Amino acid sequence: MKISDLAKDHIKNLKPCIHGGEVWQLEYNQKKVLDFSANINPLGPPPKAIDAIMNSFWKIPFYPDSSSTSLKEAISKYIGVSPDNLIIGNGSTEIIYLFTDVFMKDSDKALIPAPTFGEYEMAVLKANGKIEYSPLTHDFKIDTKEFIKKIRGVKVAFLCNPNNPTGLLIPFNDLLNIVDKAEKEDTLIFVDEDFMDFSPKEKNSSLISKINSCQNLFILKSFTKFFGLTGLRIGYGVSNSEVIEIMSKAKIPWNINCLAEVAAIAALEDSEFSDKTYRLIEEERDFLMKELSQIKGFDVTPSEANFFLINIKKTGLKAKEIKSKLLNFGVLIRDCDSFKGLDEYYIRVAIRTRKENEYLIDSLKKVMKS
Ligand SMILES: Cc1ncc(COP(=O)(O)O)c(C=O)c1O
């Protein structure tokens, strides 16, 4: 018996997506390496979330609530939607895959900007869909006209706002225009707002308030980035109740463990932590932008998120080389070569605390000198 003959052909061709945060694969353990590659809140998880976990170990021998009712209620209050507008996932990645599994039929087409987060592509391929790419402009903006032109015949169009790896926001009116045109073509618009919490322009940029007026709109959110609950795996989707109901039918049971659920609820209540994060990211975004831009040969894309994309071509070094040299200083960065639409001359670094950012700058300068 040949096992591979028994598997679906399109699954056999899948290759894993490359990500930052490979701390477990390094010879350094995660305590020794300073991780600038994964864009996680440098303050770690909210203290209230840790307390909630410590007080909830007694829940471990019970199955968790499969519909995550308490967490939906907490999110519903936090973002101002009904619990019926929410689906909870084991990380927002699970929701990307659930969405494509539910809506992409064999050979359906998806529209994906390039460069952007790699798991949209993977999820579409896993669902046996086809992909059309929409390249960003030379300054990494969405080419709205082109994007709209390409929507015809597309089942799902993905947008990441702010975009990973560029950190740029899509203008609100462009988004509304895309969603409106897509609705006329029966195209679903999937907007990943995982990094939106870090943007000072969140209120005027998020599409969450439009989920009931735009039938074809789905928003993705995560507890991984802003709330630092990365290893617990928790994220959610926001949409009209019809979309949520059909997705809930396909969700695997008990996908959220009992500790992740209590931690996420407590995280939303920790306003001290959130305020501290807003202040830190705003200050450090300015600091790092200024410092990185002063390094000779660095061309830094201004960011609305908690990371920077840097074109390093003028340094004469490749991203791989800088990454490997920085590891000698215990600093891990993202080599962006694997992003469709970028080449070997792009790196991405996360915003961390002042001391850590200073260490990054210092290490980068030493690498450049050598
Ligand atoms: C834009 C974007 N969306 C989604 C994810 C997945 O996050 P998680 O599954 O941890 O919620 C990531 C992770 O890097 C990301 O960068």
Ligand as a Chemical Component Dictionary entry (heavy atoms), coordinates in Angstrom:
data_LIG
# 
_chem_comp.id                   LIG 
_chem_comp.type                 NON-POLYMER 
_chem_comp.pdbx_formal_charge   0 
_chem_comp.three_letter_code    LIG 
# 
loop_
_chem_comp_atom.comp_id 
_chem_comp_atom.atom_id 
_chem_comp_atom.alt_atom_id 
_chem_comp_atom.type_symbol 
_chem_comp_atom.charge 
_chem_comp_atom.model_Cartn_x 
_chem_comp_atom.model_Cartn_y 
_chem_comp_atom.model_Cartn_z 
_chem_comp_atom.pdbx_ordinal 
LIG C1 C1 C 0 -1.222 39.274 9.774  1  
LIG C2 C2 C 0 -1.310 38.024 10.598 2  
LIG N1 N1 N 0 -2.484 37.402 10.702 3  
LIG C3 C3 C 0 -2.617 36.280 11.436 4  
LIG C4 C4 C 0 -1.543 35.753 12.109 5  
LIG C5 C5 C 0 -1.742 34.516 12.918 6  
LIG O1 O1 O 0 -1.746 34.824 14.281 7  
LIG P1 P1 P 0 -2.320 33.863 15.387 8  
LIG O2 O2 O 0 -2.736 32.582 14.739 9  
LIG O3 O3 O 0 -1.238 33.672 16.359 10 
LIG O4 O4 O 0 -3.513 34.584 15.963 11 
LIG C6 C6 C 0 -0.288 36.368 12.024 12 
LIG C7 C7 C 0 0.875  35.797 12.708 13 
LIG O5 O5 O 0 1.991  36.173 12.503 14 
LIG C8 C8 C 0 -0.178 37.538 11.249 15 
LIG O6 O6 O 0 0.995  38.175 11.121 16 
# 
loop_
_chem_comp_bond.comp_id 
_chem_comp_bond.atom_id_1 
_chem_comp_bond.atom_id_2 
_chem_comp_bond.value_order 
_chem_comp_bond.pdbx_ordinal 
LIG C1 C2 SING 1  
LIG C2 N1 SING 2  
LIG C2 C8 DOUB 3  
LIG N1 C3 DOUB 4  
LIG C3 C4 SING 5  
LIG C4 C5 SING 6  
LIG C4 C6 DOUB 7  
LIG C5 O1 SING 8  
LIG O1 P1 SING 9  
LIG P1 O2 DOUB 10 
LIG P1 O3 SING 11 
LIG P1 O4 SING 12 
LIG C6 C7 SING 13 
LIG C6 C8 SING 14 
LIG C7 O5 DOUB 15 
LIG C8 O6 SING 16 
# 
